[in-house]
Amino acid sequence: MLRAKGYVTGASISNSVIYSAHTNFEKGFEYFAGTRRHFEVPLSLPGTPFQERVWTVLCSIGYGERISYLEESRRVGDEKAIRAVAPVLNCTSANA
């Protein structure tokens, strides 16, 4: 595998990885365009048991449905956890 300053070069990326990424981007565009209402992308989200409960509830929200942090905390099972829910939902690898 070739690396330059911590980055993997294109030569080391397999065709299956490129196809998978392209397919998932296409599905994402279809979802936001309203032509796809469900898709599955394997995710690995290691977190605390609380974070995992919040993410499980998040994944159960239906297409086009919006809920508040308060409703999310109720669905997690602890209405008083409203202030703890918001940072969990904002925690992504881009923000880490």
Steps between C-alpha positions, in 0.01 A plus 500: 500500500643838406479785745604862465481716812238270653274487194427184307562551130246409236716212382434314826121530491322195362230521234247351744561785747455758224181329378363481855569868567345602167192286564453647847537858370239425233263366766558811709416729210186297426396522866538878516327537163202311646519205259639255759351462844724231644855384457750312707863590544702292743617724784740442782420746775684407818366691794372482853178308568318836522640617163401169341142537631481854359630382161256207498209740556640732233504214247137418580372845397296460184552669167394865518432478874649765723529478876642730765783425737234467770316234300830323429578493872151363573551223244840423653314449827611800704323831442748673731787402265402768248825695554704181453325402175599806297879451521464131413307588186764758409787254553632387162845417375500836320451678832735283705 
